[in-house]
Amino acid sequence: MLEKVKTALRITTTVYDDELTDLIASAQLDLGVAGVVLPETIDALVTRAIITYCKVHFGLPDDAERLKRSYDEQKAQLVTCTGYTDWGEA
């Protein structure tokens, strides 16, 4: 996941690896708090949400508000999708 995030952020150095690793963990925890159960194999939808979270919180992006709205929408979609939650039978 770290390499995917670095590619998305156009980072080629290892200088920010610790910060990015923390952001990835934060994104996973944030999704979990919302009720998203991460699959054993992280799929494209979860990967995109994690990358967007990292884009919002890394550095000072010019489009932070747009990215935050995008992440919130991705998270909301995951929360409402079968297979990404463990709410049990209704």
SVG drawing of the C-alpha trace seen along z (x, -y; Angstrom):
<svg xmlns="http://www.w3.org/2000/svg" viewBox="-34 -26 49 38">
<polyline fill="none" stroke="black" stroke-width="0.4" points="0.0,0.0 2.9,-2.4 4.2,-2.2 0.7,-2.8 0.3,-5.9 3.8,-7.2 3.1,-6.7 -0.2,-8.6 1.5,-11.4 4.4,-11.4 6.9,-10.7 10.1,-8.8 12.1,-9.3 11.9,-7.3 12.1,-10.4 8.3,-10.5 7.8,-6.7 7.1,-6.9 4.6,-9.8 2.9,-8.0 2.7,-4.7 1.1,-6.6 -1.4,-8.2 -2.3,-4.8 -2.9,-3.4 -5.0,-6.4 -7.1,-6.0 -7.7,-2.3 -8.7,-3.2 -10.9,-6.0 -12.7,-3.6 -13.0,-1.2 -14.6,-3.8 -17.1,-4.4 -18.0,-0.8 -16.0,0.4 -14.6,3.9 -11.4,4.0 -11.2,7.1 -8.1,9.4 -7.0,8.4 -7.4,4.6 -9.4,4.0 -9.5,1.1 -12.3,-0.8 -10.5,-0.6 -7.2,-1.5 -8.7,-4.5 -10.2,-5.7 -6.9,-5.3 -5.0,-7.1 -7.5,-10.0 -7.2,-10.2 -3.4,-10.4 -3.7,-13.1 -6.0,-15.2 -3.6,-14.9 -0.1,-15.0 1.4,-18.4 -0.8,-21.4 -2.8,-20.4 -4.4,-23.3 -7.6,-21.2 -7.9,-19.9 -11.6,-20.7 -12.4,-18.9 -10.3,-15.9 -11.9,-15.8 -15.4,-15.7 -14.2,-13.0 -12.9,-10.9 -16.0,-11.4 -18.1,-10.2 -15.9,-7.2 -16.2,-6.3 -20.0,-6.7 -20.3,-4.5 -18.2,-1.8 -20.3,-2.0 -23.4,-1.4 -22.1,1.5 -22.7,5.1 -19.4,6.8 -17.7,3.8 -19.6,3.8 -20.5,6.3 -23.8,4.9 -25.5,8.3 -29.0,9.1 -31.5,6.3"/>
</svg>
